[in-house]
Amino acid sequence: MKKLNFGIISYAHPHALRYGQTIAENRKARLYAISGDGANSGVAKGEAKKHKAKFYKDYESLLRDENVDAVYVAIETYRHKEIAIRAAEEGKHILLEKPIALTLEDADEIIKTAEKNDVKLMVPFNPRFTSPLIKAKSMIDAGEIGNLEYINAISEYVKPPIYLQGLDMSWFFDVKKSGGGGFMDTAPHGVDSLLWLTGSMPKRIFADIGSKIYGFPVDDVGTAFLEFENGVMAILSAGWGNPKGYPYGLEIKYYLVGKEGFLDVRTAYPDFAVYQDKTERIYWERPDVQGIVNTFIESILKDKEPPITGKDAKNNLIIVLSAYESSRTGKVVKL
């Protein structure tokens, strides 16, 4: 069986490290090429050497390589439109980091270009690929907790990007490049999980988002209250809320309340804690990135729509931008 040749465009986003390793280990794919665009070009070059992949200084050279079948785009958000459109024009399937773009207009252009060129477009939202949430979703769909009524979600609390060693994360603090701070960085994961768990879209959003902890020039944390069309009420907290000394960098929790039951997802990522003279917390191998990569590859090989489409990613962006609007105006935003 011919393996799919993947290219990675940029290591500006820290997720590229995990995705690169996962693609390289996939039996149906090959990490074939890496480009050094954007921040962390030196890291990209080092990863290319590590994985014995071709290294290109710029994405145009990578996209013109006829051997490349698909690309994972992990460049700064403000360049998503530019690169996703060029990738689609070159006939490359696209796994595009979140958020899909900075504006809805840019998202529309990306989606239309991908459709026009008949390439798969998927945006990775990790929580729906974690084992506890997959189980929760199956129980909700099977009616095991009755009608879902209420969700309280800490969708993603992480340490600020400045604490990531060996990577230049300064672009996260430039709103023109990132679109926002901690809420823009992490809330899309939670928003996608809420859309997936409820099977509905919000009709009203009220949010409070700001630079509340660290004094960054961009927001660090935010909370949104969402009322869904099917009656589910949800509270979503997201951002860079974990301090430097927190025992682990990523935290995702859900309380899912139904008329006949209550699901308590203490952590979406299985972990293992050792309590002795000090506390050590160890994460097992995360299945979410592997699930995303496997699913994207299968959508290409079997010519079927990915589970998270460009349109899903645009709906996600609508909700995140509406939360920012609500926080800015102090008013409820109707969708």
Salt bridges, closest charged atoms under 4 A:
GLU47 OE1 - HIS51 NE2 3.45
GLU60 OE1 - ARG64 NH1 3.50
GLU60 OE2 - ARG86 NE 2.86
ASP65 OD2 - LYS54 NZ 3.72
ASP69 OD2 - LYS2 NZ 3.19
GLU82 OE2 - ARG79 NH2 3.16
GLU89 OE1 - ARG86 NH1 3.05
GLU90 OE2 - ARG86 NH2 2.93
GLU97 OE2 - HIS15 ND1 3.20
ASP106 OD1 - LYS81 NZ 3.47
ASP108 OD1 - LYS314 NZ 2.88
GLU109 OE2 - LYS81 NZ 3.02
GLU115 OE2 - LYS311 NZ 3.85
ASP141 OD1 - LYS137 NZ 3.42
GLU149 OE2 - LYS259 NZ 3.68
ASP185 OD1 - LYS98 NZ 2.88
ASP192 OD1 - ARG128 NH2 2.88
ASP208 OD2 - LYS212 NZ 2.97
GLU227 OE2 - LYS203 NZ 3.70
GLU227 OE1 - ARG204 NH2 2.74
GLU251 OE2 - LYS253 NZ 3.06
ASP264 OD2 - ARG266 NE 2.56
ASP271 OD2 - ARG281 NH1 2.93
ASP288 OD2 - ARG286 NH2 2.76
GLU298 OE2 - LYS28 NZ 2.47
GLU298 OE1 - LYS302 NZ 3.38
ASP303 OD1 - LYS120 NZ 2.82
